[in-house]
Amino acid sequence: MLFEYCAENLTNIAAALDAGAGRIELCDNLAVGGTTPSLGVMEQAVALVREYDGAEVRCMIRPRGGDFVYTEAEFKAMETDIRMASANGIDGVALGCLKTRKSGGFMLDQKATERLVKVAQSAGEMRGRELGITFHMAFDAIDPANQLAAIDALVELGVDRILTHGGAAGAPIEDNFDHLRELIDYAGDRLIILPGGGITHENAAAVARALGVEELHGTNIVKL
């Protein structure tokens, strides 16, 4: 089982790794769901993680809280952040772009996501080591009726993981098991569905058994 610990800046990274986390998702400002940490925080997080054999760190690429519909200036900022993260040893990035639907709500912005994915792929090629790509919980804002098509699109783009709660934020993860199983079965071995939100070190084993997954995500996923 791989536990991905969501860390706010450098807080608790070493403690989480000592407690069994195998991957760190590095963020700033978790009060708004996480934003891009500073370059200095990235550098020091990489230094910490490299002290643990096999551990990795992925970095949130998100210029602000709120929705996931971005301006051109915000896209340019994210492109720079991806390049800087890669150049400073980050193993992967977590990103996601949506667009509004005429009927209301949101859908995957495939063109915008592709733009950022291509930057990540190019950055990985330049350093000679692939940069992993997670589509973060923006996925949960996509209409469930469109989520399977979104999986197809993200597979085609080269995303390797989708972080999802399987439903509305705040709902117990157990309430979302049926939908999470649908997503996991549909994705198959094309990419990893990474459950998160409301998963703790206390219920992680039960969640993993119920969903048949080998990776889980959370801010309390290991006992500190």
C-alpha positions as CSV (number, residue, x, y, z in Angstrom):
1,M,0.0,0.0,0.0
2,L,1.3,3.4,-1.0
3,F,0.1,6.3,1.2
4,E,0.3,9.8,-0.3
5,Y,0.5,12.4,2.4
6,C,-0.8,15.9,1.6
7,A,1.7,18.3,3.2
8,E,1.2,22.0,3.7
9,N,4.6,23.4,2.9
10,L,7.4,21.6,4.9
11,T,5.1,20.9,7.8
12,N,5.3,17.2,8.9
13,I,7.0,15.9,5.8
14,A,9.7,14.1,7.7
15,A,7.2,12.8,10.3
16,A,4.9,11.6,7.6
17,L,7.7,9.7,5.8
18,D,8.8,8.2,9.1
19,A,5.2,7.1,9.7
20,G,5.1,5.2,6.4
21,A,4.1,7.7,3.6
22,G,5.7,6.8,0.3
23,R,4.7,10.0,-1.6
24,I,4.2,13.6,-0.6
25,E,1.8,15.9,-2.3
26,L,3.3,19.3,-1.6
27,C,0.9,22.3,-1.3
28,D,0.5,25.7,0.2
29,N,-2.7,27.1,1.7
30,L,-4.7,23.9,2.3
31,A,-7.5,26.1,3.7
32,V,-8.5,26.7,0.1
33,G,-7.7,23.2,-1.1
34,G,-4.0,23.8,-1.9
35,T,-2.0,26.1,-4.1
36,T,1.5,26.1,-5.5
37,P,4.2,26.2,-2.8
38,S,7.2,28.5,-3.2
39,L,10.4,27.5,-5.0
40,G,12.3,27.4,-1.7
41,V,9.7,25.1,-0.2
42,M,10.0,22.8,-3.2
43,E,13.8,22.7,-3.0
44,Q,13.8,21.8,0.7
45,A,10.9,19.3,0.4
46,V,12.9,17.5,-2.3
47,A,16.0,17.5,-0.1
48,L,13.9,15.9,2.8
49,V,12.3,13.3,0.6
50,R,15.6,12.2,-1.0
51,E,16.7,11.1,2.5
52,Y,14.1,8.3,2.2
53,D,14.8,5.5,-0.2
54,G,12.0,5.2,-2.9
55,A,9.9,8.2,-1.6
56,E,8.6,10.8,-4.0
57,V,7.2,14.3,-4.0
58,R,4.5,15.7,-6.3
59,C,3.8,19.4,-6.2
60,M,0.4,21.2,-6.5
61,I,0.3,23.5,-9.5
62,R,-2.6,25.9,-8.8
63,P,-2.2,29.7,-8.7
64,R,-5.1,30.4,-6.4
65,G,-8.1,29.0,-4.6
66,G,-11.6,29.0,-6.0
67,D,-12.6,27.4,-9.2
68,F,-10.4,25.8,-11.9
69,V,-11.2,28.1,-14.8
70,Y,-8.0,30.1,-15.4
71,T,-7.0,33.3,-17.2
72,E,-4.1,33.5,-19.7
73,A,-1.9,35.1,-17.0
74,E,-2.6,32.3,-14.6
75,F,-1.8,29.7,-17.3
76,K,1.6,31.4,-17.9
77,A,2.2,31.3,-14.2
78,M,1.4,27.6,-14.0
79,E,3.7,26.9,-16.9
80,T,6.6,28.6,-15.2
81,D,5.8,26.8,-11.9
82,I,5.8,23.4,-13.7
83,R,9.2,24.1,-15.3
84,M,10.7,25.3,-12.0
85,A,9.3,22.3,-10.1
86,S,10.8,19.9,-12.6
87,A,14.2,21.7,-12.7
88,N,14.4,21.5,-8.9
89,G,13.8,17.8,-8.6
90,I,10.0,17.5,-8.0
91,D,8.9,14.0,-9.2
92,G,5.5,15.0,-10.4
93,V,2.8,17.7,-10.5
94,A,-0.9,17.8,-9.6
95,L,-2.9,20.0,-12.0
96,G,-6.3,20.4,-13.5
97,C,-8.3,22.8,-15.7
98,L,-12.1,23.0,-16.2
99,K,-14.4,25.1,-18.2
100,T,-18.0,26.2,-17.5
101,R,-20.9,24.4,-19.3
102,K,-23.6,26.4,-21.0
103,S,-26.1,24.4,-18.9
104,G,-24.3,25.2,-15.7
105,G,-21.5,23.5,-13.8
106,F,-18.1,22.4,-15.1
107,M,-16.5,20.1,-17.6
108,L,-13.0,19.1,-18.3
109,D,-11.1,21.7,-20.3
110,Q,-9.2,19.3,-22.4
111,K,-7.3,21.9,-24.4
112,A,-6.1,23.8,-21.4
113,T,-5.2,20.6,-19.5
114,E,-3.2,19.5,-22.6
115,R,-1.4,22.7,-22.6
116,L,-0.1,22.2,-19.1
117,V,0.5,18.5,-19.6
118,K,2.7,19.2,-22.7
119,V,4.8,21.6,-20.6
120,A,5.2,18.9,-17.9
121,Q,6.2,16.3,-20.5
122,S,8.7,18.7,-22.1
123,A,10.2,19.6,-18.7
124,G,10.6,15.9,-18.0
125,E,12.3,15.3,-21.3
126,M,14.7,18.2,-20.8
127,R,15.9,16.8,-17.5
128,G,16.0,13.2,-18.7
129,R,13.4,11.9,-16.2
130,E,9.7,11.8,-16.7
131,L,7.5,14.2,-14.6
132,G,4.5,12.4,-13.2
133,I,1.1,14.0,-13.7
134,T,-1.9,13.8,-11.4
135,F,-5.2,15.4,-12.3
136,H,-6.2,16.7,-8.9
137,M,-9.7,17.0,-7.2
138,A,-10.9,19.4,-9.9
139,F,-12.1,16.1,-11.2
140,D,-14.9,16.1,-8.6
141,A,-16.4,19.3,-10.0
142,I,-17.0,17.6,-13.3
143,D,-20.6,16.4,-13.8
144,P,-20.5,12.6,-12.9
145,A,-22.2,11.9,-16.3
146,N,-19.1,13.3,-18.0
147,Q,-16.4,11.8,-15.8
148,L,-15.9,8.6,-17.7
149,A,-15.3,10.5,-20.9
150,A,-13.0,12.7,-18.9
151,I,-11.0,9.7,-17.9
152,D,-10.6,8.7,-21.6
153,A,-9.4,12.2,-22.4
154,L,-6.9,12.3,-19.6
155,V,-5.5,8.9,-20.5
156,E,-5.0,10.1,-24.0
157,L,-3.2,13.2,-22.7
158,G,-0.8,11.1,-20.6
159,V,-2.0,11.8,-17.1
160,D,-1.1,8.9,-14.8
161,R,-3.4,9.5,-11.8
162,I,-6.7,11.1,-11.0
163,L,-7.2,12.2,-7.4
164,T,-10.8,12.0,-6.5
165,H,-13.2,11.9,-3.5
166,G,-15.8,10.2,-5.7
167,G,-18.4,12.8,-4.8
168,A,-19.1,16.1,-3.2
169,A,-16.5,17.4,-0.7
170,G,-17.4,16.7,2.9
171,A,-19.4,13.6,2.2
172,P,-18.1,10.5,4.0
173,I,-15.8,8.5,1.7
174,E,-17.9,5.4,2.3
175,D,-20.9,7.1,0.7
176,N,-18.9,7.3,-2.5
177,F,-17.7,3.8,-2.8
178,D,-20.1,2.8,-5.6
179,H,-19.0,5.7,-7.8
180,L,-15.4,5.2,-6.9
181,R,-15.6,1.5,-7.9
182,E,-17.2,2.6,-11.2
183,L,-14.3,5.0,-11.9
184,I,-11.6,2.4,-10.9
185,D,-13.2,-0.3,-13.0
186,Y,-13.5,2.0,-16.0
187,A,-9.9,3.3,-15.8
188,G,-8.6,-0.2,-15.5
189,D,-4.8,-0.3,-15.9
190,R,-4.8,2.9,-18.1
191,L,-4.3,5.2,-15.2
192,I,-4.6,5.1,-11.4
193,I,-7.7,6.4,-9.6
194,L,-6.3,7.7,-6.3
195,P,-9.0,8.0,-3.7
196,G,-8.7,10.9,-1.2
197,G,-10.7,13.1,1.1
198,G,-11.9,11.7,4.4
199,I,-9.4,8.9,4.4
200,T,-7.3,8.6,7.6
201,H,-4.9,6.1,9.1
202,E,-7.8,4.8,11.0
203,N,-10.0,3.8,8.0
204,A,-7.4,3.5,5.3
205,A,-7.2,-0.3,5.5
206,A,-11.0,-0.7,5.2
207,V,-11.2,1.8,2.3
208,A,-8.4,0.0,0.5
209,R,-10.1,-3.4,0.9
210,A,-13.5,-2.0,-0.2
211,L,-12.1,-0.4,-3.3
212,G,-9.3,-2.8,-4.1
213,V,-6.8,0.0,-4.5
214,E,-3.1,0.1,-3.7
215,E,-2.7,3.9,-3.2
216,L,-4.6,6.3,-0.9
217,H,-4.3,10.1,-0.3
218,G,-4.9,12.3,2.6
219,T,-3.7,14.9,5.2
220,N,-4.1,12.3,7.9
221,I,-3.3,9.2,5.9
222,V,-0.5,8.1,8.3
223,K,-0.4,8.4,12.1
224,L,2.0,11.2,13.0
